[in-house]
Each structure stands twice: as structure tokens, then as C-alpha cells.
Amino acid sequence: MVGGEAAAAVEKLVSGVRQAADFAEQFRSYSESEKQWKARMEFILRHLPDYRDPPDGGGRLDQLLSLSMVWANHLFLGCSYNKDLLDKVMEMADGIEVEDLPQFTTRSELMKKNTLH
């Protein structure tokens, strides 16, 4: 009996994960690569319970989607944002593993490098 209950619990968990992934898929941008989407979807799914829209609306889900785009744009495209905002999204993304990230050089780094020579 215990084994059957455990199997049912695992199946329920797997089903819930599939439903969450299917729900998140609607927010994928057509321009996102599979790698970018996988990382951003993990960000979204990790925080979805905390950003569900209340019954009266409120746009919490929109806020989460915006935060996920800020994080992905910073990570994959090198976009820069306000320090407080970047600190927030980087903290939210703590533990999300993304391999082979592009390396970016900021304008300040280029200017510093040019003044040294």
C-alpha cells in the first residue's frame, strides 16, 4: 500500500511539473533559443507560486515575466540595468545553471583598456 501511495504521489508531482511547463510555454518569445528559453522557463517556474495573479488582478504574473526577461537579457545579450534591479533578478536566479554564456565587454572596460595603452 505504501509503495502504491508513493507511486501515486510521484505521478501527481510529475503531472504538476508537466502542467506548469505547458503553462509557461505560452510566454516563450519566438526569438529565444532553446537554451535561453530553458533557463528563463526555470526562472519563471521557480517563482510562479509567489507571482500568481490574485483573483482581483494585479499583474503579478506580468511582473515575474518582466523580471525573467531582464535576467535573460542581461545574461544572454549583455544588457545593463539599474543595480538594484540586477541585484534582485540575480538573487532570484541564484542556483540556475546556464552553460556556455557569452562574454561581454562593457564600454567602461573598453575605455579603461584604451587609456592604459
C-alpha positions as CSV (number, residue, x, y, z in Angstrom):
1,M,0.0,0.0,0.0
2,V,2.8,2.4,0.9
3,G,4.5,1.7,-2.5
4,G,1.3,2.5,-4.3
5,E,0.8,5.8,-2.4
6,A,4.4,6.8,-3.2
7,A,3.9,6.0,-6.9
8,A,0.7,8.0,-7.0
9,A,2.5,10.9,-5.3
10,V,5.3,10.8,-7.8
11,E,2.8,10.7,-10.7
12,K,0.9,13.6,-9.3
13,L,4.2,15.6,-8.9
14,V,5.3,14.8,-12.5
15,S,1.9,15.7,-13.8
16,G,2.1,19.1,-11.9
17,V,5.5,19.8,-13.4
18,R,4.2,19.0,-16.9
19,Q,1.2,21.3,-16.4
20,A,3.5,24.1,-15.1
21,A,5.9,23.7,-18.1
22,D,2.9,23.7,-20.5
23,F,1.6,26.8,-18.9
24,A,5.0,28.6,-19.1
25,E,5.4,27.7,-22.8
26,Q,2.9,30.4,-23.8
27,F,5.4,33.0,-22.6
28,R,8.3,31.9,-24.8
29,S,9.5,34.5,-27.3
30,Y,9.8,33.4,-30.9
31,S,13.4,34.8,-30.8
32,E,14.6,32.8,-27.8
33,S,16.9,29.9,-28.5
34,E,16.2,26.6,-26.7
35,K,19.0,27.3,-24.2
36,Q,17.7,30.8,-23.5
37,W,14.1,29.5,-23.1
38,K,15.1,26.6,-20.9
39,A,16.9,29.0,-18.5
40,R,14.1,31.6,-18.5
41,M,11.4,28.9,-18.0
42,E,13.3,27.6,-15.0
43,F,13.4,31.2,-13.6
44,I,9.6,31.6,-14.2
45,L,8.6,28.2,-12.8
46,R,10.8,28.7,-9.7
47,H,8.9,31.9,-8.8
48,L,5.5,31.2,-10.3
49,P,3.9,30.3,-6.9
50,D,4.9,33.7,-5.5
51,Y,3.8,35.7,-8.5
52,R,0.4,34.2,-9.3
53,D,-2.2,36.9,-10.1
54,P,-4.7,37.4,-7.3
55,P,-8.4,37.0,-8.2
56,D,-8.8,40.7,-8.5
57,G,-6.0,41.0,-11.0
58,G,-2.9,42.9,-10.0
59,G,-0.4,42.0,-12.7
60,R,1.9,39.9,-10.5
61,L,2.5,37.4,-13.4
62,D,3.4,40.3,-15.7
63,Q,6.0,41.4,-13.1
64,L,7.5,38.0,-13.0
65,L,7.7,37.8,-16.8
66,S,9.4,41.2,-16.9
67,L,11.9,40.1,-14.3
68,S,12.6,36.9,-16.2
69,M,13.3,39.0,-19.4
70,V,15.6,41.4,-17.5
71,W,17.6,38.4,-16.2
72,A,17.7,36.7,-19.6
73,N,18.6,39.9,-21.5
74,H,21.4,40.6,-19.0
75,L,22.7,37.1,-19.2
76,F,22.5,36.3,-22.9
77,L,22.6,39.7,-24.5
78,G,24.7,41.7,-22.1
79,C,22.0,44.4,-21.4
80,S,22.6,46.5,-18.4
81,Y,20.0,47.7,-15.9
82,N,19.7,49.6,-12.6
83,K,21.9,48.0,-10.0
84,D,19.0,47.3,-7.6
85,L,17.0,45.6,-10.3
86,L,20.0,43.5,-11.4
87,D,20.7,42.5,-7.8
88,K,17.1,41.4,-7.4
89,V,17.0,39.2,-10.5
90,M,20.4,37.7,-9.9
91,E,19.3,36.8,-6.4
92,M,16.1,35.3,-7.8
93,A,18.2,33.3,-10.3
94,D,20.6,32.0,-7.8
95,G,21.3,28.3,-8.4
96,I,20.0,28.3,-12.0
97,E,22.8,26.7,-14.0
98,V,23.5,28.0,-17.5
99,E,26.4,26.7,-19.5
100,D,28.5,28.4,-22.2
101,L,27.4,32.0,-21.5
102,P,28.6,34.7,-23.9
103,Q,31.3,37.0,-22.6
104,F,30.7,40.8,-22.9
105,T,33.0,43.7,-22.5
106,T,31.3,46.9,-21.3
107,R,32.0,50.3,-22.7
108,S,33.7,51.3,-19.4
109,E,36.1,48.3,-19.6
110,L,37.0,49.2,-23.2
111,M,37.7,52.8,-22.3
112,K,39.8,51.7,-19.4
113,K,41.8,49.3,-21.5
114,N,42.4,52.0,-24.2
115,T,43.6,54.6,-21.7
116,L,46.2,52.1,-20.3
117,H,47.9,51.7,-23.7
